[in-house]
Amino acid sequence: MNVLITSVGRCNRLLRDFRQALPDGGLLLAADLSAAAPALCEADRTFLIPPCTDPSYVDRLLDICRENDVGLLVPRLDREYAVLAGHRARFLALGTAPVVSELRILELCEDKVATNRFLTDCGLRTPKTWLSLEEARQALDDGEIGYPVVVKPRFGVGSVGFEEASDVRELALVHELAVMRAARQRRVSGGVTPDESVLIQERLSGVEYGIDVINDFRGQHVTTFSRRKLQMRGGNTDRAVTIDSPQLATLGRTLGERLGHIGCLDCDVFVFPDSPPVVVDLNPRFGGGVLFSHMAGANLARALVAWRLGETPSPSALAPRANVHVSKYEDFAIVG
């Protein structure tokens, strides 16, 4: 069986993990917009693909999968997931299993208002959130929350567009800028106005953790990887330590069983000493954070390959060691 990873960019470590997970005779295929993407040098075969917004994107991937006996398709960019979810049946007809959840799950996780409703229905805590600048100001005046507050897009994944405001004037300016960006970057539909595309949330002060909720191809929960974030860089985790937390394992099981996603669900969680944890976002993707657990002995790539082959993964593939401190670092690759 061959594996295709798309939009590989600089994810060299991820490709190395998948190479180790390949069955005998399996090939590692990599695709990207640019022939200079450094991770392409890790693959047996490489391909140039158009952006996922291009009408030819899906057909190009289908051709690659058909001509190269691809059994497993792993997208890397967030925006690829929704496109591939809409064509999941076409890939399955070729014998290619995309590691992509159903479109309804992706849409729930993209809309942070829908995410908060889902989390509340699961009995989990979420940040105090307002869609109206006026209501947020009233909550601040009433002492319900205090500065600083967080302003971020309602739609999307990750920390893109995340801003903080430390006083009433900064809040007005940051909110106005966020509304302008929402009107420019997102095609407003379903009655959602640019104003309603911006959230104002309390800024949480607990200890921040990242968890990866792992489900199999049937959407059944398997395990949860947990790590305490030690240092951030550009909105991404730069240093972390793996942990074994029964509390976060229970939280992950609740999410995995209720959501029914496929593969990895990347979540941010704030933990407090005297109150339940708060879940901030749900990102149904093979995120970079899972590699912290890989460094501690787990290997989701190996588990995905095993599930695709109808096999049971080795328990060690889903059991990172606790108390392993991991840090990212820079490297270089010759690309031409």
N, C-alpha and C positions, 0 to 999 in steps of 0.2 A: 504494500500500500504506500502511496506517495502522499505527502502533505504539502499544501500550498498556503503560504502566509503572505498577505497583501499589505501594501503600504508599510514596508518593513523599516524604512528610514534608518535610524541609528540603533535599532533593537538587536544588536549582535548577540547579546547574551541569550535572548529569547530563542533565536534560531539555533544556537548551540544546544540549548536544552531540548528542542524538538529533534535535532539530529541524534542525540543520545537516545531518544524515545522511539526512533524509527525501528520497525521490524527488519529482519534480514532482507536485503535487497530493496528496501524502501528508499525513495529519493526525497530530498528536501528541495522544494521549489519556492522561490521568492519573487514577488512582484512589487514594483514601485513606479511612481511617476517619473523619477529621475534615475538615469543610469549611474549617477554618482552617489546614490544612496549607499553608505558604507556597509550596511548589513547584507547587501546583495552578495558580498564576497564570501559569505558563510554557506551559500546555497549550491546545490548541484546544477540547477538550471535556473536561469533568471529571465524575467519578462518585464517589459514596459507596459504600463496600463494607463488609461486616461483617468482623470479624477472621477469620483463616484457621482458627481453632478452631470457628467457627460452622458448623453443617451446611449453611447456605445459601450459604457463601462460593464454592464452585466453580460452582454454578448461576448465581450472580450474575455471575461473570466470563464464563461461557459466554454468557450473554445479551448482555453488553456486546460481546463479540467477534463474536457472530452479527449483531447489529444495526448494527455499525459497521465491518464489513469489516476486522477486525484481522488483519494478517498476521504480526505479531511481538509476543510477550508477554514482558515483562521484569519479573520479580518483584524486589523490593528487600529484603524481610525474610527472614532465614535460615529461619525456621520456615514460610514459605510454600512453600519448595522441595519438601519431602517431600509436602505435600498435593497440589501440582500434578503432581508426578511420578507419583502414583497415578492421575491422570486425563489423562495426556498424550495418549492415543489419542483422547479425546473432543474435545480442542482441535484436534488434527491433522485430524480429520474435518471441522472447520469451515474448514480452511485457515489456522488459527492455529498458528504454531510457538512453543512455549514455550522460552525459553532456560534449560532445566532438564535436568540429567543424569538417568540412570536411578536408580531408588530404591536399588539395590544400592550404587551409588557414593556416594550421599548418606549411607547408613547406615554405610558404611566410614569416611567422613570424620567422621561425628558421634561414633563410638566411637573414642576416642584410643588404646585398646589395639589395636583392629583397624588403625588408622592406622599405629601403630608396627610392627606385623607386616608390613604392606604395604611400608612404607619399607625395612625390613630386607631383605625379599625383592627389592627393587629395588637392593640394594647400597648404600643410603644410610644415613647415621648419624642416630640419633635420641637424645634425652636419656635418660640413665639414669633408669629409671622403676620405681616400686614401687606395688603395690596394697595392701600391708599396712603398717600403721604400725610393727609390730614389725620387719619386714624392713628398712624404711628406717632405723629407729633402729640396727639392727645394722650397716648399711652406714656410718652416721655414726660409730659406735663403732670400726669397723675402719679408718676413714680412707679408705674408698672414695670418699666425697664429703665436703664440708664445708658448714657453714652459711654463708649462708642457703640454704634449700631452698624449692621452689615447691609449693604445695598448690592443686589445681584440680579441677573436675569432670571425670569421665571422659567424660561425654556432653555434647554441645553444641558450639558453634562460637564463635570469637572469644575474648576475654579475660574473659568473664562468669564471676564467681566466683573469679578468680585472686587468690591470697594468697601472702605470703611469711612464712616463720618463721625467726627468727634464733637460737633456742636450743631446748633440749629442751622447756621448759615451753610456749613459744609454739607449737611444733609440735603438742603435744598439744591445746592449746586451739583452734588453727586447724583441725586435722583433725576434732575433735569437732563444731565448728560446720559444717564442710563436709558431714559425714555427716548432720547434722540437716537441712540444706538439701536434700540429695539425697533424703532420705526424704520431705520435704514437697513438693518441686517435681517429682519425676519418679516416674511410675508404674513401679515395679520389675517387670521381666518377664524371662523367659528365664533364671531362676535367678540373676540379678544382684542381690545384696543392696545396701542403702545403703552398707555399708562398702566394697564392691567398686566403688562408683560414684565413688570419690574417688582421685585419683592424687597421689603424691608424687614430684617430679622434682628432679634437680640443677638449680641455677640457673646458666645459661650466661653466660659473661663475654666472649664474642667480640663482634665488630661485627655489629649486627643489620641485616638487609636484608629488604625485602619484595619478593616476585616475583609476577607475574601470568602464569600459564601459559595461553596462548591456544590453544584447539582450535576447529575448525570444527564445523558441525552434524553431521558424520559422526563426530565424536570423534577426528579426526586432528590431530596437533600442527602448529601453524603458526609460533608464535614465543613468546618470553618477554620480558616487560617487567621491568626490575630497578631498584630504587631503594635507596639507603642511608638508613636512618632517622636523622634528626638530632634530633628532639624528639617526645615523646609527650604526649598530653593525654587523660585519661580512658580509657586503653587503646587509643586510636587515634593513628595517625600525624598529627602536626601540621605538621612540616616534614621535607622529604626532598630528596635530590638524585638525579636519574636517572643511571644508570651503564650502561656497555657492558661486561659481564663474560662472557668466554667460559666461565668455570667455571660461573656461574649459568645461562647459556644451555644448557649441556650437562645440568645438573641438571634444568632445566625440561623439556627434551626427554624425558628419562627419565620424568619424572612424567606428562607429557602422553601419551606413547605407551603407558605401562603402565596408566594409569588410564582413559583413553578418555572423559573428561568432555566436556561441551558448554559452549562459551563460555569463561568465566574461572575459573581456580583460583587463589585468593589464598593465598599461603603465607608463613610467617615462616621465615627462614633465618639462622643464626648462622655467621659466617665467621671462621676462625682463620688465622694466618700459616703454621703448620707442620703442619696436619692438615686433613682433608676437612671441608666444611661440615656443620652439623647442621640438619636440618629439624624444625621444632617442630609445626606444625599444617597441615592441609589444609582449605581452606574453598571449596567449589565454588559460588561466587556472584559476582555482579557487585559486587565490593566497592568501598568508597570509595577505596581505595588506587590503583585504576586511573586515577583522575582526575589523579594526579600525572603519569602518562605522557601523558595527554591534554594537559595544560598544556605538555608538551615536544614536542607535535606529532603524537602518535599519536591515533587515534580508533577505539576498539573498536566504538563505536556505528555508525560508518560501515561497518566490516567486517561486522558482524552483519546490517545491512540489505542489503548487497551479497550475502552468502551466502544470505539468505532469497530474494532475487530471482534466484538462480542465476547471479550474476555474480562475477567475480574482483575483490576489493577493490584499490584503489590501494595500491601498496607503501608509500606515505607514511602510510597509515592504521595500519600495523603497525610503524612504525619511529620511536620517540621519539628525540629528540636527547639525547645524553649531556651530563652536567655542567650540567643545568638545575636550579637551586635553586628549590623551590616551597614556599610556605607558605599555609596556610589562613587565612581571616580572616572576620569576622562581617559580615553585611549584614541588611537589613530589607525586608519586603514588606508592603504593605497587603492584608489578607485579609478585609476587611469594611467 
